[in-house]
Amino acid sequence: MEKEEFQKLMQKAGFKNKQELAVLLNLSYGSVNAWGSVKPYPRYLKSWFENYIKAKKYDEALSGRNLGLVRDEVGCDEPLKVKQELEKLRLENAKLREELEKFERYKEALRAIF
């Protein structure tokens, strides 16, 4: 693994710095900081990052994140558009419910007359 790939994976995984990664891995900051300069990156690191990223996405999906319910950290507009569309559908649904109730009242009134 090269430094650029390490930095991309760290960013994609949501780590702000090597200190956060060290804490999660239960390693000393010095050990993590030495990767890519004094020591090579561990062989397991790339697959660990990939699995961590997948697990994080899975957790976010289960909690409703990244499905348009919250804007993502990168500032992508797509989740915001989904959120806006969801709000439009909720409003339309409320209006349709009101109309349905209105027609149900008319129906009951007609039954009472005939």
N, C-alpha and C positions, 0 to 999 in steps of 0.2 A: 504494500500500500504506500502511496506517495502522500506527501503533505497536503496537496490540493484535495485529493480524494477524502482524506481524513477530515479536513475542514468542512467539506460539503456534507459528509455524513453526520458530523457533529451538528451542523446547522439544521439539517433535515430532521435529525432526532430531537431538536429543540433545546440543545445545550447551549448556554450563553458563553461558557468558558470551560477550560480544562478542569477547573476546581469542581464544578458541578458534576462532571463526568467521574472524577476521582472519588467523590463522595458516594455516588451511586454504585460504583464498582468496588467500594470499600478498599481503595488503594490510596497510597500516599500521593499527594499532589506532585511531589518530586519525581515519582515513578512515571506518572502520566505525562508530566511536562518533558521528561527526557525522551519520550517517544518521538521518533523522526529526526532526532539530532544526535544525542549520545547513544541511544539504543534504537533498534528497529521497532516498527509497530508490531505488536503481537499478531501472530497468525490468525488467532480467533477473532480479532477485533472487527474485521469487515462483516463477518457473518453475525457477530453479536449486534452490531449496529443495525443490520438489515432486519434481524428478528425483533429488536427493540422498536424500530420504526413500524413494523407490521403490527406488533402488539399495541402500540400507541394508537394507530389508526383504528384498530378493532375496538379498543376501549372508547375512543371518540365516537365511533359509529353507534356503539351501544348506548352512549349517553346522549345521542342526538346531535353531537357536534359535527361540523363539516358536512352536514346534510342541509345546509341553508338556514339552520336555526341560529347560528352565530357566525359572524364574519371571521374568516380565518386570519391567522397571525401575519400572513404575508400581505394582506390587504387586497386579496383577489376579489373582484366584483361579483363573480359567479355566485358565491353563497349569499351575497346581499340580494341579488336578483331573485334567487329562490325564496328568500325570506319575504321579499315584497310580493311575490306571486302567491305565496302561502297566505299572507294577510288579505290579499284581494279575494282569494277563495273563501276565506273565513267570513268576510263581509257579505259576499254573494250568498253564502250558505245561510247566514242570519236573515237576509232579505227573503230568501226562498222559504225559510221556516215561517216568517211572518205572513207571507202570501198563503202558504198552506193552511195556517191557522184561520186566516180570513175566509178561505174557501170552505173550510170545515164548518165555520159558523154559518155561512150561507146555506150549506147543505142541510144543517140541522134546522135552520129557519124554514127551508122549503119542505122538509119532512113534516114539520109542525103544521104547515099550511095545508098540505095534501094528505 
